[in-house]
């Protein structure tokens, strides 16, 4: 069974909830802005991502409020002063970030309310969050309104002109360390997700090589009752099927001899179960050879 929904047939609020719960996790743009009087505003937005590295462009969207169709201070400030700082949010500041989303009156400084350190920027007017692991000083190239009704987005195209990275989040090669960053992302409702080492996994990128594709795997593998779509995807990312020589060499390996002691090679279910185990341990070539033996 499947539920099919026409966006025009439900309320804006219901559609909003479906969209934000399904399209997740979303990175958080913790945007600091100023108005022409110099009043500072700090607010988070999860309609956000990076869209180009040359030029370096980030886009976020302070949408119109669903309940009364009013615009947010961030959007109003950027129309006045086309600059912002996009601060990245990690777990150590997530509660302060959430507090800053309170709809304080215009002119109230959320840095003060949230207890965050206001650090002067070097190129733009708005300050950056001192506690943020990474902060991007940006010039706003363009503002695109997507509508004038409740929930309508306002795309802020922000060009990065300077980056600030706290050294404790760099590895020995001076690159950002994903595990150290401890980033958080927005989910549906009041939920967030946290990027900790236990939640990280790697998938080989099919950039330098061309995978054979699942369609090139033998039928008994493609139609396996044991192997998952992820398992098949990993096998299909192989550059080629093992040659007869490679299969012969595999059959002389200690790993294959050990497999013969544990399973009946004529039992397809047992072979597929063992291959799945090997795939989940990263033994891709061995798993493919086992399935073809």
C-alpha positions, 0 to 999 in steps of 0.5 A: 500500500502507498499513500499518494498526496496532491500538495494542493489538496492539503493545508500548507502546514500539513505539507510543511510537515511532510516536506521537513520530515521526509527531506532530512537530515538537513544541515543548519545555517546559523545566520548572523545579519545586521540592519542599517542601524547596526542591530545584530540578529542571529537565527538558524535555518535548515533550508540550507546547503552549499551549491557551488565551490567556484564561485563558493555559493551557499543558499539558505531560505528564511521562509515566510511564517506559515501562521501569519505570512510575515517575513523574518528579521534575517530576510529583512536585514539582508534586504538592507545590508547584503552581507551575512555570516553562515555559522556551522552548528555542532553538538556543543552549541545545539541548545544555544542555537535552538534558543536563538530561534525564539522570535524575539522582538526586532533589535534584540540581540540573539547572541546575548540571549543565547550566551554566544560569543560575538566575534567581529568579522574581517570582511563583512559587517555581521559578527560571527559566532565564536563557538562555531566550528566553522564560520563563513563570511559572505556577501549576498549576490542575490535574493530570490522570492519564491512567492508571497504566501505563507510558507513561501521561501526567500532564497539567499545566494551567499558568496563566501569571501572568508572562512574561519575554522577552529583548529581543534576540528582540523586533522594532521593534514589541516583538513576538516575532520568529520568525526571531530566536528560532531555536527547536528542536522535538522529532522522533522518536528522537534527532532535533530540528528547527531553525526558521531563516529558510530553513525558514520560509514563509508561507500567507495565513490564510483568516480575514477572507475566505472562499476559494472552495474547490478544488471551485469551480475548473474541472475542467482545473485540479482534475485537473491533472497538474502542479499539486500539492495545495498549488498547488490549496489556494492557488488555492482560497483565492482570494475569487472567480474573476476576472471577465471584465473582470479577465481582459481586463485581465490579457491586456493586462499585460506579464506575460501578453505575456511569457508568450506569448513563452515558451509556447504558450497552447494547450499546457495542460501548459506553461500549468500549469507556468508557473502553478505557477511563478507560484504558488510565487513568490506570484503567485496572482491572476496564476496563476489568471488565466493558468489561466483565459485 
